Amino acid sequence: MPFFLQLEDCALEGLQNYVMNYRTYSEQFSALIRELMLDELDVEHVHQAVDQLEHLKEKTGKSHIK
């Protein structure tokens, strides 16, 4: 019998989902920050960044962020 336990074995599926969602969110946010740090930032890139921020805001459920 293996020593390692699956998260499902410990009834922690919710935690696994949270961690996966957090990872996806943090990767998207990091990519957005890298994009904004480019020297070639123009109006179109800013509009795309605002759209991406709106999408991330919706994913987090933080409707009070402006």
C-alpha positions as CSV (number, residue, x, y, z in Angstrom):
1,M,0.0,0.0,0.0
2,P,1.6,3.3,-1.0
3,F,2.3,5.9,1.6
4,F,1.2,8.9,-0.5
5,L,-2.4,10.0,-0.2
6,Q,-4.4,11.6,-2.9
7,L,-6.3,14.8,-1.9
8,E,-9.5,13.0,-2.7
9,D,-8.7,10.3,-0.1
10,C,-8.6,13.0,2.5
11,A,-11.8,14.7,1.5
12,L,-10.0,17.8,0.4
13,E,-11.3,18.1,-3.2
14,G,-12.4,21.7,-2.4
15,L,-8.9,22.6,-1.4
16,Q,-7.5,21.0,-4.6
17,N,-9.9,23.1,-6.7
18,Y,-9.0,26.2,-4.9
19,V,-5.3,25.6,-5.4
20,M,-5.7,25.0,-9.1
21,N,-7.9,28.1,-9.5
22,Y,-5.4,30.2,-7.6
23,R,-2.6,28.9,-9.7
24,T,-4.4,29.7,-12.9
25,Y,-5.3,33.2,-11.6
26,S,-1.7,33.9,-10.4
27,E,-0.3,32.8,-13.8
28,Q,-2.7,35.0,-15.7
29,F,-1.9,38.0,-13.4
30,S,1.8,37.5,-13.8
31,A,1.5,37.3,-17.5
32,L,-0.4,40.6,-17.5
33,I,2.2,42.3,-15.4
34,R,5.0,41.1,-17.7
35,E,3.0,42.4,-20.7
36,L,2.6,45.8,-19.0
37,M,6.3,46.0,-18.3
38,L,7.2,45.9,-22.0
39,D,8.7,49.0,-23.5
40,E,6.3,48.9,-26.4
41,L,3.2,49.7,-24.4
42,D,0.7,51.6,-26.5
43,V,-3.0,52.4,-26.3
44,E,-4.1,49.1,-27.7
45,H,-2.1,47.1,-25.1
46,V,-3.5,49.2,-22.3
47,H,-7.1,48.5,-23.5
48,Q,-6.2,44.8,-23.7
49,A,-4.8,44.9,-20.2
50,V,-8.0,46.6,-18.9
51,D,-10.0,43.9,-20.5
52,Q,-7.8,41.2,-18.9
53,L,-8.1,42.9,-15.5
54,E,-11.9,43.0,-15.8
55,H,-11.8,39.2,-16.6
56,L,-9.6,38.5,-13.6
57,K,-11.9,40.7,-11.4
58,E,-14.9,38.7,-12.4
59,K,-13.1,35.5,-11.6
60,T,-12.3,36.6,-8.1
61,G,-15.8,37.9,-7.5
62,K,-14.4,41.2,-6.3
63,S,-16.9,43.6,-7.8
64,H,-15.8,46.5,-5.6
65,I,-12.4,46.7,-7.3
66,K,-12.1,49.7,-9.6
